[in-house]
Amino acid sequence: MALQEVRWSDASETTVAGYTFLWSGPPANQPRRAGVAIAVDSNAYRALCSWQPISDRILVANFKHSFGKLSIVAVYALTEEASDHEKDTFYTRLDQAMALTHRNNLILCLGDFNAVSGSDRSMNCTIVGPFGAGIPNDNSERLLDFCIGNNLRINGSWFRRDDIHRHSWYSNDGRTSTVLPRRLTMSSPTRGSRPSNSAGCTAAWSSILTIGQ
């Protein structure tokens, strides 16, 4: 499970109620903003090979499983209002995080990308599925460029789902909502990795992952 807006300082791990939280946040002397974490149960923790904090918005963890290795990149992207320099820095670090994964690993990028996929597949038919949504903006272009450069696809855009399961962002007005990508996977068939949303959480929870031994 990947979490965003954790707001814990520095980087470390702790175990609570049978789950181990691996987190990466801002330095202790800076405001507690952003922050990402991965929560794993005892079985997944035993499968953990290594993990590395990249920034207060990116964390990488590598696991072993029955068929090889799995790399999870937990992400909390900047909003559309951030400066071009801040966004450039974020995606540079995200590319650095991807360099820590092995090309033969199964790769999952989980989190809040603060972007929509859009529905235009004319140039991105292997990245955006037939159920992409939203009006693209600068963050969308950066996300799609990242997917192209790392051979990833936007998982949720490949499945037909009711809006209650598709929409993951809701405005304070109680009426406005939209679909934000929460999971990127390797550009290959994604049968069995249907995305899901969970409600009632104070932090932004993304997809649940179970790792078999």
N, C-alpha and C positions, 0 to 999 in steps of 0.2 A: 504494500500500500504506500503510495507517495502522497506527501502532504506539502502544502504551501502556506506561507505566512505563519511559519512556526515561531519566529521571533526569539529563538534561543541564541545566546551569544556563542561565538567561537564554534568549534566542531568537536563532537564527542559522541558517545553512545550511552544509553541507559536502558534498564529493563524495568517495565511496569506491567503488572498483571499478566505476565507470561509473554509479553511482546517486547522486543528490543527495538529501540528507536535510534537510528543513525542520523545525525543531523549536521547541517552546515549552515552557519549563520554569520552575522557581522561580528567584527572584533568587539571585545568587551567594552572598549572605550567609545564605541559608536552607538548611535540610536538603534534600538531594536526594531528593524524593519525587515521585510522580506523573510528569508530563512526557508530552507527546504529540509525534508526528512524522508526517510524510508522506514516503515514499521514492518517488522517480520516476526512470525511466530517462531517457536523453538525449532521446528523442523527446518524452516528456511534459514534460520541463523546457523544451524549446523552445516548447511550447504554453502554458507558464505565463504568465499575465497579471499576477497579483499574489498576495501572500499576507500574512496578518496574524495574529500571535499574539494570542490573547484572554486566556488565563490558562495556568497550568501543566496544565490539563486540556482546553483547547479551542484549536483552530487552524483558520483558514479559508484555503483556496487556491482561486483562480479560474483556469480554463483555457479556451482556445479549442479548438474541434474542428470537424469538417467541417460540422456542422449548427447551430452556434451557440456557446454557452458552457456550461461545466460548473463548478459550485461544489462543492468537497469540504469538509466540516466534520469534522475529526478530533476524537474525543471520548473522554474517559476519565472516566466518571461516578463519583460517590462510592458507597461501599457502603451497605447498608441500615443499618449501625450509626452512620452519620454523623448529626449533629444536624439538626433541621429547618432551622435558620438556615443551616447549611452547604449543605444541599440547595437551599434557596431561592436562595441566592447563585449556586450553580452554574447552575441553570436560568434565572435572570435573565441571566447572562452568555451562556448558550447562545442565548437569544432575541436578545440583542444581536448574536451572531455571525450568526444567520439574517438579521438586518436588513442585513448586509453583502453578502448575495447578492441577485441580481436575480430578480424573480418569473418572468421568462421563461427563466431558466437551468435546465438540468437540475441537480437538487440531490441529492447523496449525503451522508448522515451515516454515517461509518464509525467503528467503535471498540468499546469495552466500555461498555455502558450499565448493567452490574451490576443487571439486572432481567430478569424473565421476562415474556413477553407474556400468558400465560394462554390459555385456550381459549374463553372466553366472548366470542361475537361479537354478542350481542344489542344492545349499544350501540355497537359498534366494528366493524361489518361491512366497512368500507372500509379499516380500519387493520390489524386482525388477520385473517389468512387462515385457511383451514380446518385448518391444521396447527400452530396455536399450541399452546404447552405451558407447563407449570409452574403453581405455585400463586401467584397475584398477591400482592404486598405493597405497601408504601408507594412503593418505587421504581418498581414497575410502574404504579401510578396516575400518578405524575409523568411517566413516559415516555409513557403513552397521552395524557395531557393535552398534552404537548409535540407529539405527532404530530397531534392534533386541531387545535391552534392553528396548525400550519405545513403542514397538508395533506400529511402523510407517511404511509407505510405501512411495516410491519415486514416486510421482504423475505423473510426465511427462513420465515415462517409461511405462505407461499403455495405452497410446494413440498413434495411428499412425498419424504422422503429416509430412508435407513437411519440408525439412531441413531449409528453411527460417524461419519457426516457431519453430523448435526444437533447433537450434543452438543459444546459448546465450553468447558465448565467441568468439571473433575474434582477431586474431593476427594483429600486426601493418603491417605485410607484405601484408595484404588485401586479402590473399588467404586461410590461415589456420583458421579453426573454429572448435568448438566442442560443445557437449551438456553438460551443467553443471546443476545438479539438483537445482531447485529454490523453490520447494514446497514439504514438507513432510506432509502427512495426516495420520490420524488414520488408522490402517490396517483393512479396511472395504470397501465395494463398494464405488467407488468415482464418480458415475454418477453425472454429473452436476458441477463438479469442474475441468473441463478441463483447463490446464494451458495455459497461453498466455504470449507473450513477447511484449514489447513496445520499439520502437527505438527512437533515437534522444534525449536521456536524458543524461545529464552530469554525474549524479550519477547513480549507478546501481539499476534500478527499478525492483522490482519483482512483483508478481501477485497482481491484484486489487481485493479487497474484499468488497462486499456490505453487510451491516448488516441491516436486517429488524427489525422494532420495534415490 
